[in-house]
């Protein structure tokens, strides 16, 4: 009898955290690492939110509370989400979770049986793909197209829909690409879903970056398309908009009260409840005009950094990078670097078991980290299936402008360092 269940071996991880110990080792050795790996705003929690959390702690608001979420926060979420999307929701359709990750996996457990198919964006947030095999469902990656701003068309989606399709994940603005969907794109996609999918299809619309937009871009939700509200779960939270990743406050607005009750029961079984003092802070964050000002200041900084980094990347031989309209990432194509540095040949020469744990873009990611102390993420970290010949990096711009400039200088040096890369390969370490 095996100690560990079979399903446990099928779950993967989020490589952004895997890189953390590597960074620590480099820093302990006396190196200064430019950290472009984590999707975490580098701004402090706005003072008005922090002060409210402190006030709630002083009031001893630290005990069990409603497992669905406090009535005040759910009322604020229902009002905000509805007004922003031209829809109407009740607080009873809202469930609060400890961050944005739990409902991703809980939805897969709730809406699918073994053998059902789940469509998800690739590249996309790694937890989408990671959890699918864990629940015994079938992963169906929807590969985003660089030629249309890392998005997809209705026709792209239609090719993947079968009678077994039960759940579709969408994420705009996107992690890792920063892609933003237009109203017209979402209408086209919705038309396919309404025509081709089972009436009981559920669309998980991950809108956690809804407030991080550049160049006058606007956020649209597929739930706002006629016919989609009753099929769509809107998932968002406090981590990105308010630079509050450690607060672990996320929420989902469900199509109906009955489904919200199912997930409330899951909350009871998994978490009991979410800390009430943080929920009160999140309520204030949603309702306070101060939050709009703090978001605007953060976005202005991100936009300025984006422009500098994208320009620097596009000046590098073998690199091309689109200018994203949202989130706080850039996603350069490094196919030219893979060829010019001989990375493709080095990868082809690796043993099959080593190839299985890495990719050409991973090799450059690791070379850039260990030899030039710039932490990035590779394409494979955002969807493994069918991504081996897709050569991209994700760089988070959620770090200071001066550090980003240094990082670009180091990367420009790295992409021409054929001898250094050859030595890195010869050493036979840190390939994944």
Secondary structure, 3 states (H helix, E strand, C coil): CCCCCHHHHHCCCCHHHHHHHHHHHHHHCCCCCEECCCCCCCCCCCHHHHHHHHHHHHCCCCCCCCCCCCHHHHHHHHHHHHHHHCCCCCHHHEEEECCCHHHHHHHHHHHCCCCCEEEEEECCCHHHHHHHHHCCCEEEEEECEHHHCCECCHHHHHCCCCCCEEEEEEECCCCCCCCCCCHHHHHHHHHHHHHHCCCCCEEEEECCCCCCECCCCCCCCHHHCCCCHHHEEEEEECCCCCCCHHHCCEEEECCCHHHHHHHHHHHHHHCCCCCHHHHHHHHHHHHCHHHHHHHHHHHHHHHHHHHHHHHHHHCCCCCECCCCCECCEECCECHHHHHHCCHHHHHHCCCHHHHCCCCHHHHHHHHHHHHHCEECEEHHHHCCCCCCCCCEEEEECCCCHHHHHHHHHHHHHHCCCHHHHHHHHHHCCCCC
